[in-house]
Amino acid sequence: MKKFFKDESGATAIEYGLIAAATGLALIGVMPTLSANLGSTFSTIATNISGS
């Protein structure tokens, strides 16, 4: 029974899961802004290339 309570491998898996969830939430929050900025940048590049 002592060995069962000392085993921390499950805690490590939960920590990695929480890190992955936090990273996913951060990406979901940033993607709309990043998408708009990239669209604007590519439009500017396309305009400059076709205007040359």
KEKE-3310 file (N, C-alpha, C; in steps of 0.2 Angstrom, whole numbers, plus 5000, padded with zeros to 4 digits):
npx = (5004:5010:5019:5010:5005:5016:5019:5021:5019:5006:5003:5012:5008:4996:5000:5007:4995:4988:4997:4996:4983:4982:4991:4984:4972:4978:4982:4970:4965:4974:4974:4964:4968:4981:4978:4971:4981:4991:4983:4982:4995:4999:4991:4996:5009:5005:4999:5010:5019:5011:5010:5023)
npy = (4994:5006:5008:5011:5024:5031:5032:5043:5044:5046:5059:5066:5064:5071:5084:5087:5086:5097:5107:5106:5109:5122:5128:5125:5133:5146:5147:5147:5159:5168:5165:5172:5185:5184:5178:5188:5197:5190:5189:5202:5205:5196:5200:5213:5210:5203:5213:5222:5214:5211:5224:5227)
npz = (5000:5004:4993:4983:4986:4986:4973:4960:4946:4940:4944:4937:4923:4924:4926:4914:4906:4910:4906:4893:4890:4895:4885:4874:4876:4876:4863:4856:4860:4854:4841:4832:4831:4826:4814:4807:4806:4799:4787:4782:4780:4770:4760:4758:4753:4741:4734:4732:4725:4713:4708:4704)
capx = (5000:5014:5021:5005:5004:5022:5020:5019:5018:5000:5003:5016:5004:4991:5003:5007:4989:4986:5001:4994:4977:4984:4994:4978:4968:4982:4982:4963:4964:4978:4973:4960:4972:4986:4975:4970:4987:4994:4979:4984:5002:4999:4987:5001:5014:5002:4998:5017:5021:5008:5011:5030)
capy = (5000:5012:5009:5014:5031:5035:5032:5049:5044:5049:5066:5069:5064:5076:5090:5088:5087:5104:5111:5105:5112:5129:5130:5126:5139:5152:5147:5148:5166:5172:5164:5177:5191:5182:5176:5194:5201:5187:5190:5208:5205:5193:5205:5218:5207:5201:5219:5224:5209:5212:5231:5228)
capz = (5000:5004:4986:4979:4988:4984:4965:4957:4939:4938:4945:4931:4918:4925:4925:4907:4903:4912:4902:4886:4890:4895:4879:4869:4877:4874:4856:4854:4862:4850:4834:4828:4830:4822:4808:4804:4805:4793:4781:4780:4778:4764:4755:4756:4749:4735:4731:4730:4719:4707:4706:4701)
cpx = (5004:5017:5016:5004:5011:5023:5017:5018:5012:5000:5007:5012:4998:4994:5004:5001:4987:4990:4998:4987:4978:4987:4988:4974:4972:4982:4975:4962:4968:4977:4969:4964:4978:4984:4974:4976:4991:4990:4981:4991:5003:4996:4992:5006:5011:5001:5005:5020:5018:5008:5018:5030)
cpy = (5006:5013:5013:5022:5035:5036:5039:5050:5047:5056:5070:5070:5070:5083:5092:5089:5094:5109:5112:5109:5120:5132:5130:5132:5146:5153:5149:5156:5170:5171:5169:5183:5189:5181:5183:5198:5197:5188:5197:5209:5202:5197:5210:5216:5205:5208:5222:5220:5211:5219:5232:5228)
cpz = (5000:4997:4982:4980:4986:4976:4963:4950:4936:4938:4939:4925:4918:4924:4918:4903:4904:4908:4895:4885:4890:4888:4874:4870:4875:4867:4853:4855:4857:4843:4830:4827:4825:4815:4804:4802:4799:4786:4778:4777:4771:4758:4753:4752:4742:4731:4728:4725:4713:4704:4703:4694)
residu = (MET:LYS:LYS:PHE:PHE:LYS:ASP:GLU:SER:GLY:ALA:THR:ALA:ILE:GLU:TYR:GLY:LEU:ILE:ALA:ALA:ALA:THR:GLY:LEU:ALA:LEU:ILE:GLY:VAL:MET:PRO:THR:LEU:SER:ALA:ASN:LEU:GLY:SER:THR:PHE:SER:THR:ILE:ALA:THR:ASN:ILE:SER:GLY:SER)
# end
